[in-house]
């Protein structure tokens, strides 16, 4: 993992509540709570409106795509879809071309419920960005995109790194 040219944090002066990670998580929690309050009338949980929105915006159309898009495992996706189907929001339809593939379709009720989500997300995020100029907003987007790019690079590098043998328990193949 590469380090910034000038380290921003050090063990002797690290304060979690001033860290970028803490601030981002706190902001995310506040935004999520505000979205939940605005969606309370729909009886959608945070776990349900996100996949519903992914289906509505065509970011996913199969169970596997939805699991990837929501960054949850297949078992959790199955349980989530069971609850969403019970609410009449979506249905699973087995592909006729490949029986292993399960497509997802929003019902009329699901489309109606999802239709409010873009407005609510826009209103909540705009409220949290109150007082920002266009230039500040664009700079913030750029900074956050750079942090995300770094996070994705770090993740990819850690997944691609070969396992280092434990010299006490494993003998290297020679």
C-alpha angles and dihedrals in degrees: 000000000000120000128222116263089249113027112234096199135039131183093246096055103026113137112183095205090058095046121111090234093054092046093049092048091048092050091047091051092050092048092047091050091050091050090049090052091050092048095044091104090060094054088227116144123217088254090055106040093054096058090038089056091046089055092044093052092044093243086133135017104169134055091250093049091048092051090052094043092050093039094232130127124259094254092054089046091054092051091046092051090048089058093043091050090049088055089051094243101122144359135215116232121188113231115250091209096050117017090200090066120083114199122205125220129185115232121224088264090050092051091049092049092046092048092075095050099081092052093046093048091048093049094047095046093045089052090053090049094052112144096022118126119224089255092051091048092051092046090051091050089050093049093048091047089054091051090049091048089052091048092050092047091050091048093049091048092050092049092048096046113108116240112262110226116242100240092207096056106019131054117216116243109250 
